[in-house]
């Protein structure tokens, strides 16, 4: 199908974009990479009245590091993170492990990380990482600028704390300290499928004992999940042969709330979550040792 | 809306509705039907073109987004004397097409990667990862991979 009719504007500045977004009586949508939005419009599941194309706003493509955080602007494309050197330290490694799981290169050339957070697909890799690291989403709107931590951001499938008229301008992610090991593993039916289960992990280990653990789950509930119960099971524990398998079981039973999908019922998905969390933690522990 | 697209170095002043995707405008307004539309979902890759040198899905990009930008389609691969691009000769030499529907997309994704990094043909893993973005339903991917390797090594095409 072709998209339904809509009006289009391409503002040059954030205030101009906010003026266009202030038209809250109509369905107004932000066009950044458009790789989910235009697909939904083609399927006519979305029929916006007005598209605000932010691609011509200077400065939103900024990727910068300050204060131990990396700030990713609203126009930074997925493909930037294919390289582990785009962002310093273990965070750069984690993002580069996740990036190849996102669609394929021509989609990654246009799609954006911040767009993924705005779209809030439960299977999104970036959303799982944002949940794990408690990223901070920065917005500008009619009432000024504000920041929302990831724990308050995701409200359900495709639902976020974004208020009408607001524009996501960037996301801030904490740089992980040297010595932190990271892992990202995903399971899908085919290369083109969405993740049945995706797991992001960051582990800090001192003298064989886990001192910090962060685990994010993609498509393990109706929204991205930070696996806090599994993290608690890890912190303070000595790394041994069964620790990661036990943490995987905790994540599957206590943190995840998987929904049945075609080809993956709840029991199967809990099993896959337990296995993949264990596997991702082992990958992260290898990195922590090096 | 009035827009200007530079397609294969030719300037096209156009009047387009915002809802029209780049692929439709290339085919219907610019009369460049070498860009094919398969799934129209961003999955199959038949509609891949280069916008400012980067391979993108022209079914998932609006023509109005490309106002003032440079687009290269499969018609723009040929050389100044009309000779085929080395990749096109390699696709022929390696029998990398049968029905040919997917070929423009494979050629453009390969041309974009090759322009960004002329050494891509030296790494089989990168060539394999490159063609994962496109679907061929008759030839199979092995001859396509061979063609990309052959087309990316200057002098290797007879």
Contacts between the chains, C-beta under 8 A, distances in Angstrom:
chain1	res1	chain2	res2	distance
A	1	B	40	7.9
A	2	B	19	6.5
A	2	B	20	7.6
A	2	B	21	7.7
A	2	B	24	7.6
A	3	B	19	4.5
A	3	B	21	7.7
A	4	B	19	6.9
A	5	B	17	7.2
A	5	B	19	5.6
A	6	B	18	6.1
A	6	B	19	6.0
A	7	B	18	6.8
A	8	B	1	6.8
A	8	B	18	3.5
A	8	B	62	7.4
A	8	B	64	5.6
A	10	B	64	7.5
A	10	B	65	7.9
A	10	B	67	7.8
A	31	B	62	7.8
A	31	B	65	7.5
A	34	B	60	6.3
A	34	B	61	6.7
A	34	B	62	7.4
A	34	B	65	7.5
A	35	B	42	6.4
A	35	B	57	7.7
A	35	B	60	5.6
A	38	B	21	7.4
A	38	B	60	4.8
A	38	B	61	7.2
A	38	B	62	7.1
A	39	B	41	6.1
A	39	B	42	6.0
A	39	B	60	6.3
A	41	B	19	7.9
A	42	B	21	7.9
A	42	B	40	6.2
A	42	B	41	7.1
A	42	B	59	7.6
A	42	B	60	7.9
A	51	B	18	7.0
A	51	B	62	8.0
A	53	B	62	7.9
A	53	B	64	7.6
A	53	B	65	6.2
A	55	B	65	6.4
A	100	B	129	7.7
A	103	B	42	7.6
A	104	B	45	8.0
A	104	B	132	5.8
A	104	B	133	3.5
A	105	B	55	6.7
A	105	B	109	7.4
A	105	B	113	7.8
A	105	B	129	7.8
A	105	B	130	7.1
A	105	B	133	5.5
A	106	B	42	8.0
A	106	B	45	7.0
A	106	B	48	5.7
A	106	B	55	4.8
A	106	B	56	5.3
A	106	B	57	5.3
A	106	B	109	6.5
A	106	B	133	5.6
A	107	B	42	6.1
A	107	B	57	6.7
A	107	B	60	7.6
A	107	B	133	7.7
A	109	B	54	4.8
A	109	B	55	6.5
A	109	B	56	5.6
A	110	B	56	5.6
A	110	B	57	7.7
A	110	B	60	7.3
A	110	B	61	6.8
A	191	B	132	5.8
A	192	B	43	6.0
